[in-house]
Structure formats: structure tokens, C-alpha cells
Amino acid sequence: VKNYNPDEVILMPLYPQYSAATSGSSIKEWKDICKKKNFKTKTSTICCYPTDTNFILAHKNEILKKINNLKNYKLIFSAHGLPEKNIKKGDPYQWQVEQSVNELVKKLSINNLNYILSYQSRVGPLKWIGPSTETVIRDEAKKQKIIIVVPIAFVSEHSETLVELDIEYRKLAEDNGSKEYIRVPAVRANQDFINSLKSSILQASSGERLTSSIRCPDKFKKCPRKENL
């Protein structure tokens, strides 16, 4: 980047919802390296876009492709988990994921939609936010529900979707009596998602130093608007 010598830099995270452990650590690393290398140029940061209209539309369209004419299903929005202590310290991630789900459920406009938000990928001995996707899948499979899983916090396919969701959790559902297991794809190169990125980038290039599709309540002290990242 230094050799390219840009007039402007825009930091565009591929984490839709902000966490100090994900986007926050990457933004901090960028700033630390720039300071170390004495690289100074106009920089704007897109901190998150959990409720961006086109981001929500991308998910909506992918879900509708999968649930068309289905009955007796449980729609599970699965996000990567975090230790509870992170949230208690003011990390806005869980709240932002909830806002994504709330907006998406509104846009789906399905009467009496049977859905839940859960969290996957727990590691280590600490208590994590819940409920866990694993527990939800097991419980709903025992009711012989069709399991439909939406990766609400991932925008690309990787080990936590292709292995954890597609292989490990599919087996868990089947072993516990699910009639069918369906995994909605990540938004990837969905045109609506590309439009979401485009609008975020154009907003950032308009001169704002820090942009977002949402404003976090004051209690979330780790929000970059409050930490002045």
C-alpha cells in the first residue's frame, strides 16, 4: 500500500457485525503498522453494516430460495459466538447480530415464523453467549423439524460453514431425528451483497472517518464510535 501511494484508504471489513475481537483487532493492527512504518494518508473505516438494506436483502433472497413451500421447519440464524465476558465489557457484537436478525425477520414477512438466533464455534473453558447452535439443532431435530440454518454473521464460505455447519451439524441433526437439514449459503457474491459493499464504500469515500449502518446504544463502550478507533 505504501508503494502504491494512494490518496485515500478505505478499510472494508468482511465482518457485517462489529466486535473488538474481529474488525476491531484488524483495524488496530492496521493503525499500529501504519504508525510503525510512518505511513500517513487519509483513511476512512467502515466499522459494520449489520442492518444495511442490501445486506439484509441478500440474506432474504437466499433464504426464500430454500424455504419455498416447506412446512414444519425451524429457521436457525447461526452466528459465531464470543465469550460472555467480552459482551459484559461493552462489545456490541451480540446486539448487532440481534439487529440483523430483527431486520431480516421483518423483511421476510412470514406469519408466525418459527426462528431462533444461536451461536456456534465455542472453544475453551469460558462461558460463551448462547444458546449454542449445537444445542438448538439437537433439540429441534428431536421434534422432527426440518432444520434450516442461516450463517448470519459470515459472508463467505469457509471451515465454519463448509465443515461445522455442512458436515458436523448436519450429522447432529440426522442423528437426532431431523426430517431434513438445509443450510442457506453465505451471501458471497450475491449481487445484493455487492451492492451493500458498494453503498458502504461510497458512504465512506464521502468524507466520513467512520461509517456504519447503525448506531450502538451508549452502554456498548467497545463500539468504535465511542472508542474513537
DOTI-942887 format. One record per residue (C-alpha): residue number from 1; residue in one letter; x, y, z. Coordinates in nm, 3 decimals. Each point is the difference from the previous one (the first is absolute). Layout:
   num   residu        px        py        pz
   NUM        A         X         Y         Z
...
END
This chain:
   num   residu        px        py        pz
     1        V     0.000     0.000     0.000
     2        K     0.283     0.235     0.084
     3        N     0.162    -0.063    -0.341
     4        Y    -0.333     0.057    -0.174
     5        N    -0.020     0.335     0.180
     6        P    -0.379     0.044     0.000
     7        D    -0.174     0.332     0.057
     8        E    -0.250    -0.175     0.223
     9        V    -0.043    -0.333     0.181
    10        I    -0.336    -0.155     0.089
    11        L     0.001    -0.290     0.244
    12        M    -0.284    -0.238    -0.098
    13        P    -0.050    -0.290     0.248
    14        L    -0.172    -0.316    -0.112
    15        Y    -0.151    -0.032     0.346
    16        P    -0.354     0.144    -0.029
    17        Q    -0.031     0.041     0.379
    18        Y     0.275     0.176     0.194
    19        S     0.196    -0.163     0.280
    20        A     0.318     0.120     0.165
    21        A     0.127    -0.358    -0.048
    22        T    -0.048     0.001    -0.379
    23        S    -0.025     0.330    -0.190
    24        G     0.137     0.186     0.300
    25        S     0.321    -0.203     0.015
    26        S     0.057     0.036    -0.375
    27        I    -0.056     0.377     0.010
    28        K     0.239     0.028     0.294
    29        E     0.265    -0.204    -0.182
    30        W    -0.031     0.224    -0.307
    31        K     0.046     0.311     0.212
    32        D     0.294    -0.151     0.192
    33        I     0.181    -0.098    -0.321
    34        C    -0.066     0.339    -0.160
    35        K     0.151     0.168     0.305
    36        K     0.300    -0.233    -0.004
    37        K     0.058     0.055    -0.374
    38        N    -0.077     0.373     0.024
    39        F    -0.275    -0.036    -0.260
    40        K    -0.244     0.290     0.009
    41        T    -0.289     0.047    -0.239
    42        K    -0.369     0.081     0.018
    43        T    -0.170    -0.310     0.142
    44        S    -0.368    -0.082     0.044
    45        T    -0.136    -0.306     0.177
    46        I    -0.324    -0.187    -0.058
    47        C    -0.047    -0.146     0.346
    48        C    -0.311    -0.212    -0.074
    49        Y    -0.316    -0.034    -0.208
    50        P    -0.231    -0.234     0.197
    51        T    -0.322     0.167    -0.114
    52        D     0.097     0.125    -0.344
    53        T    -0.301    -0.036    -0.231
    54        N     0.179    -0.196    -0.271
    55        F     0.183    -0.223     0.248
    56        I    -0.337    -0.097     0.149
    57        L    -0.149    -0.044    -0.348
    58        A     0.282    -0.235    -0.099
    59        H    -0.079    -0.227     0.296
    60        K    -0.374     0.023    -0.061
    61        N     0.029    -0.118    -0.360
    62        E     0.232    -0.289     0.089
    63        I    -0.239    -0.116     0.274
    64        L    -0.309     0.020    -0.222
    65        K     0.168    -0.226    -0.257
    66        K     0.028    -0.270     0.267
    67        I    -0.328     0.022     0.193
    68        N    -0.239     0.022    -0.294
    69        N    -0.301    -0.227     0.074
    70        L     0.164    -0.159     0.307
    71        K    -0.203    -0.079     0.312
    72        N     0.095    -0.091     0.355
    73        Y     0.344     0.159    -0.001
    74        K     0.218     0.186     0.249
    75        L     0.198     0.291    -0.142
    76        I     0.326     0.030     0.194
    77        F     0.209     0.314    -0.040
    78        S     0.348    -0.109     0.101
    79        A     0.277     0.246     0.084
    80        H     0.353    -0.051     0.127
    81        G    -0.003     0.013     0.379
    82        L     0.204     0.206     0.245
    83        P     0.083    -0.044     0.369
    84        E    -0.261     0.165     0.221
    85        K     0.269     0.211     0.165
    86        N     0.061     0.181    -0.331
    87        I    -0.362     0.108    -0.017
    88        K    -0.002     0.106     0.366
    89        K     0.298     0.226    -0.075
    90        G    -0.212     0.188    -0.253
    91        D     0.057    -0.183    -0.329
    92        P    -0.297     0.077    -0.232
    93        Y     0.026    -0.322    -0.205
    94        Q    -0.291    -0.194     0.149
    95        W    -0.230     0.303    -0.013
    96        Q     0.094     0.065    -0.364
    97        V    -0.065    -0.363    -0.096
    98        E    -0.342     0.028     0.164
    99        Q    -0.072     0.313    -0.206
   100        S     0.094    -0.188    -0.320
   101        V    -0.243    -0.279     0.088
   102        N    -0.277     0.244     0.099
   103        E     0.028     0.186    -0.331
   104        L     0.011    -0.323    -0.199
   105        V    -0.306    -0.146     0.170
   106        K    -0.189     0.323    -0.078
   107        K     0.101    -0.019    -0.366
   108        L    -0.096    -0.367    -0.029
   109        S    -0.354     0.089     0.115
   110        I    -0.093    -0.363     0.071
   111        N    -0.289    -0.041     0.242
   112        N     0.094    -0.184     0.320
   113        L     0.353    -0.067    -0.123
   114        N     0.159    -0.265     0.220
   115        Y     0.354     0.129     0.045
   116        I     0.280     0.038     0.253
   117        L     0.342     0.165     0.022
   118        S     0.283    -0.219     0.127
   119        Y     0.380     0.000     0.017
   120        Q     0.255    -0.251    -0.127
   121        S     0.373    -0.081     0.017
   122        R     0.048     0.010     0.377
   123        V     0.353    -0.084     0.114
   124        G     0.173    -0.001     0.338
   125        P    -0.136    -0.010     0.357
   126        L    -0.157     0.348     0.016
   127        K    -0.377     0.048     0.001
   128        W    -0.116     0.114    -0.345
   129        I    -0.311     0.182    -0.112
   130        G    -0.288    -0.228    -0.092
   131        P    -0.200    -0.192    -0.073
   132        S     0.247    -0.218    -0.186
   133        T    -0.087    -0.101    -0.357
   134        E     0.093    -0.356     0.087
   135        T    -0.255    -0.016     0.283
   136        V    -0.274     0.164    -0.207
   137        I     0.053    -0.241    -0.291
   138        R    -0.010    -0.301     0.231
   139        D    -0.319     0.117     0.172
   140        E    -0.184     0.090    -0.321
   141        A     0.109    -0.317    -0.178
   142        K    -0.154    -0.207     0.280
   143        K    -0.330     0.172    -0.082
   144        Q     0.048    -0.129    -0.358
   145        K     0.019     0.351    -0.138
   146        I     0.161     0.089    -0.330
   147        I     0.313     0.186     0.105
   148        I     0.091     0.309    -0.204
   149        V     0.324     0.174     0.100
   150        V     0.093     0.355    -0.106
   151        P     0.361     0.120     0.055
   152        I    -0.102     0.352     0.101
   153        A     0.348     0.124     0.098
   154        F     0.208    -0.156    -0.281
   155        V     0.007     0.141    -0.353
   156        S     0.221    -0.268    -0.159
   157        E     0.032    -0.377     0.012
   158        H     0.279    -0.138     0.218
   159        S     0.065    -0.267     0.265
   160        E    -0.277     0.118     0.231
   161        T    -0.261    -0.031    -0.274
   162        L     0.138    -0.278    -0.222
   163        V     0.111    -0.226     0.287
   164        E    -0.174     0.104     0.320
   165        L    -0.342     0.080    -0.149
   166        D    -0.001    -0.226    -0.307
   167        I     0.161    -0.314     0.143
   168        E     0.007    -0.002     0.382
   169        Y    -0.336     0.166     0.067
   170        R    -0.170    -0.186    -0.285
   171        K     0.102    -0.330     0.162
   172        L    -0.121     0.129     0.336
   173        A    -0.341     0.083    -0.150
   174        E    -0.030    -0.335    -0.177
   175        D     0.109    -0.197     0.307
   176        N    -0.273     0.171     0.204
   177        G    -0.289    -0.060    -0.238
   178        S    -0.022     0.307    -0.225
   179        K    -0.214    -0.056    -0.309
   180        E     0.237     0.211    -0.208
   181        Y     0.300     0.228     0.051
   182        I     0.037     0.307    -0.223
   183        R     0.279     0.253     0.014
   184        V    -0.058     0.340    -0.161
   185        P     0.320     0.118    -0.174
   186        A     0.199     0.300     0.112
   187        V    -0.073     0.314    -0.201
   188        R     0.338    -0.025    -0.181
   189        A    -0.019     0.176    -0.339
   190        N    -0.379     0.041     0.015
   191        Q    -0.066     0.321    -0.196
   192        D    -0.198     0.151     0.286
   193        F     0.296    -0.054     0.232
   194        I     0.237     0.156    -0.255
   195        N    -0.235     0.298    -0.011
   196        S     0.018     0.015     0.379
   197        L     0.380     0.018    -0.009
   198        K    -0.019     0.260    -0.277
   199        S    -0.232     0.229     0.197
   200        S     0.218    -0.033     0.313
   201        I     0.313     0.086    -0.196
   202        L    -0.163     0.300    -0.171
   203        Q    -0.120     0.126     0.337
   204        A     0.352    -0.036     0.142
   205        S     0.154     0.182    -0.296
   206        S    -0.231     0.297     0.054
   207        G     0.225     0.122     0.279
   208        E    -0.125    -0.167     0.317
   209        R     0.283    -0.150     0.204
   210        L    -0.213    -0.281     0.146
   211        T    -0.318    -0.134    -0.158
   212        S    -0.262    -0.255     0.102
   213        S    -0.358    -0.098    -0.083
   214        I    -0.089     0.021     0.369
   215        R     0.071     0.194     0.318
   216        C     0.069    -0.204     0.312
   217        P    -0.156     0.091     0.337
   218        D     0.232     0.175     0.243
   219        K     0.051    -0.307     0.218
   220        F     0.213    -0.162    -0.271
   221        K     0.329     0.165     0.089
   222        K     0.195    -0.212    -0.249
   223        C    -0.188     0.151    -0.293
   224        P     0.261     0.184    -0.213
   225        R    -0.211     0.315     0.002
   226        K     0.054     0.009     0.375
   227        E     0.362    -0.118     0.003
   228        N     0.100     0.232    -0.287
   229        L     0.192    -0.271    -0.183
END
